[in-house]
Amino acid sequence: MSDNVYAPPLAPLERVVEQPCGFYVVSPAKLMTLATLTFGLYFYYWSYKNWSLYKRATQADIWPWARGLLCIFFIHQLYRRANEKIRGGGRTVDWDFEQWATVFVVLTVGANLLDAVARRVDEFAFLGGWLLLMIPLRAFVVSKGQPMINLAANDPEGLSNSRFSALNYLFMVPGALLWALALFGVWVIHR
């Protein structure tokens, strides 16, 4: 520090512009919890958020809201973009993202088809309760892909978004109550 009060400051005044990461960072445990307790609605938000950040970072001509709503059609591409970013940075990831994306799509489509059959055919009505198990299974599958997305965003552990916010709890509490009611209903029907 100078004794001259009129001297310019010695601190560097250059602003470091941080590049947008292009992907939504969230810890796998938080992703799995929110996806399960929101009955899968979090998948749509997760997909929208990833594509929204990707659009901001790359200026790509995409509609994030459409890709969020139709996430089963774009999960393969999302994983490919994350893999490209990782490889572009000179890193590699040894994970078969295509396989896991396909498992997510098959589970989602299969659950919707079985649900439609269970509603229309009385003999398959028992599937309704069992289809609830598809939600945490799908959450598990997507949580396996999140570390790759986090790595592409330079936060491999997802620590920057690992804690639950008040808004998260706002969705989790009713979701937990709905899960309790749904499981109680399944127990009453099948006991």
C-alpha positions in Angstrom: 0.0 0.0 0.0 1.3 3.4 -0.9 1.4 6.4 1.4 0.0 8.6 -1.4 -3.7 8.7 -1.0 -4.1 9.8 -4.6 -2.2 6.7 -6.0 -4.2 4.2 -8.1 -5.1 1.0 -6.3 -2.5 -1.8 -6.6 -5.0 -4.6 -6.7 -5.6 -6.2 -10.1 -8.8 -4.7 -11.5 -9.2 -7.1 -14.4 -12.4 -9.0 -14.3 -12.1 -12.7 -14.9 -15.1 -13.7 -17.0 -16.2 -17.2 -16.0 -17.2 -19.4 -18.9 -20.6 -21.0 -18.5 -20.2 -24.7 -17.9 -23.0 -25.8 -20.1 -24.3 -28.6 -17.9 -26.4 -28.9 -14.8 -24.4 -29.9 -11.8 -26.2 -31.9 -9.1 -25.0 -34.7 -6.8 -26.2 -38.2 -7.8 -27.7 -38.7 -4.4 -29.7 -35.4 -4.6 -30.8 -36.3 -8.1 -32.0 -39.7 -7.1 -33.8 -38.4 -4.0 -35.6 -35.6 -5.9 -36.5 -37.8 -8.8 -38.0 -40.4 -6.6 -39.9 -38.1 -4.2 -41.4 -36.1 -7.1 -42.6 -39.2 -8.8 -40.3 -38.6 -11.7 -41.2 -35.0 -12.4 -37.7 -33.9 -11.5 -36.4 -35.7 -14.7 -38.1 -33.0 -16.8 -36.6 -30.2 -14.8 -33.2 -31.9 -14.8 -33.3 -32.3 -18.6 -34.6 -28.7 -19.1 -31.9 -27.3 -16.9 -29.1 -29.2 -18.7 -30.3 -28.1 -22.1 -30.9 -24.5 -21.0 -27.3 -24.3 -19.7 -26.0 -26.0 -22.8 -27.8 -23.5 -25.0 -26.4 -20.6 -23.0 -22.8 -21.9 -23.2 -22.8 -22.9 -26.9 -25.5 -20.5 -28.4 -27.0 -23.7 -30.0 -30.3 -23.2 -31.7 -32.4 -25.5 -29.5 -35.5 -25.3 -27.4 -34.6 -26.4 -23.9 -38.2 -26.6 -22.7 -39.1 -29.0 -25.5 -36.0 -31.1 -24.8 -36.9 -31.1 -21.1 -40.5 -32.2 -21.8 -39.4 -34.9 -24.3 -36.3 -36.0 -22.3 -36.4 -39.6 -23.4 -35.7 -38.5 -27.0 -32.7 -36.3 -26.0 -31.0 -38.1 -23.1 -28.6 -39.9 -25.5 -27.7 -36.6 -27.1 -27.2 -35.0 -23.7 -24.8 -37.7 -22.7 -22.9 -37.4 -26.0 -22.5 -33.6 -25.6 -21.1 -34.1 -22.1 -18.7 -36.8 -23.4 -17.6 -34.5 -26.2 -16.9 -31.7 -23.7 -14.9 -34.1 -21.5 -12.9 -35.3 -24.5 -12.4 -31.8 -25.7 -10.7 -30.9 -22.4 -8.2 -33.8 -22.9 -9.9 -36.1 -20.4 -11.7 -39.4 -20.9 -14.4 -41.1 -19.1 -14.7 -44.9 -19.1 -18.5 -45.3 -18.9 -20.9 -46.6 -21.4 -23.3 -43.7 -21.4 -25.2 -45.0 -24.5 -26.2 -48.2 -22.7 -27.5 -46.3 -19.6 -29.4 -43.8 -21.6 -31.0 -46.7 -23.5 -31.9 -48.4 -20.2 -33.6 -45.1 -19.0 -35.6 -44.8 -22.3 -36.7 -48.5 -22.2 -37.7 -48.3 -18.5 -39.7 -45.1 -19.1 -41.5 -46.3 -22.2 -42.0 -49.8 -20.7 -43.5 -48.2 -17.5 -45.9 -46.1 -19.6 -47.0 -49.0 -21.7 -47.6 -51.2 -18.7 -49.5 -48.5 -17.0 -51.8 -48.1 -20.0 -52.4 -51.8 -20.1 -53.0 -52.0 -16.4 -55.7 -49.3 -16.7 -57.5 -50.9 -19.5 -57.2 -54.6 -18.7 -58.6 -55.7 -15.4 -56.3 -58.8 -15.2 -53.3 -56.5 -15.3 -54.5 -54.0 -12.7 -52.1 -55.5 -10.1 -49.3 -53.9 -12.2 -50.2 -50.5 -11.0 -48.6 -50.9 -7.6 -45.5 -52.6 -9.0 -45.0 -49.8 -11.5 -44.2 -47.5 -8.6 -40.9 -49.3 -8.3 -40.0 -48.1 -11.8 -39.6 -44.5 -10.5 -36.6 -45.2 -8.1 -35.2 -47.6 -10.7 -35.2 -44.9 -13.3 -33.8 -42.4 -10.8 -31.0 -44.8 -10.1 -30.2 -45.2 -13.8 -30.1 -41.4 -14.4 -28.0 -40.9 -11.2 -25.4 -43.2 -12.8 -25.0 -40.8 -15.7 -24.8 -37.6 -13.6 -21.1 -38.0 -12.6 -20.2 -37.7 -16.3 -22.3 -34.5 -16.6 -20.7 -33.2 -13.5 -17.3 -34.0 -14.8 -18.1 -32.1 -18.0 -19.0 -29.1 -15.8 -15.8 -29.4 -13.8 -17.5 -30.6 -10.6 -17.1 -34.4 -10.6 -18.7 -34.9 -7.2 -21.5 -32.4 -7.8 -20.6 -30.7 -4.5 -21.8 -27.3 -5.7 -25.4 -28.6 -5.8 -25.4 -31.4 -3.2 -27.5 -29.8 -0.5 -31.2 -29.5 -0.5 -32.8 -26.1 -0.7 -36.0 -24.9 0.8 -37.6 -25.3 -2.6 -36.4 -28.9 -2.8 -38.0 -29.6 0.6 -41.2 -27.9 -0.7 -41.5 -30.6 -3.3 -40.0 -33.5 -1.2 -42.4 -33.3 1.7 -45.6 -33.7 -0.3 -43.8 -36.3 -2.4 -42.9 -38.3 0.7 -46.5 -38.1 1.9 -47.8 -39.3 -1.6 -45.3 -42.2 -1.5 -46.5 -43.2 1.9 -50.2 -43.1 0.7 -49.3 -44.9 -2.5 -47.4 -47.7 -0.6 -50.2 -47.9 2.0 -52.7 -48.3 -0.9 -50.6 -51.0 -2.4 -50.4 -52.8 0.9 -54.1 -52.6 1.5 -54.9 -54.0 -2.0 -52.4 -56.8 -1.9 -52.6 -58.0 1.7 
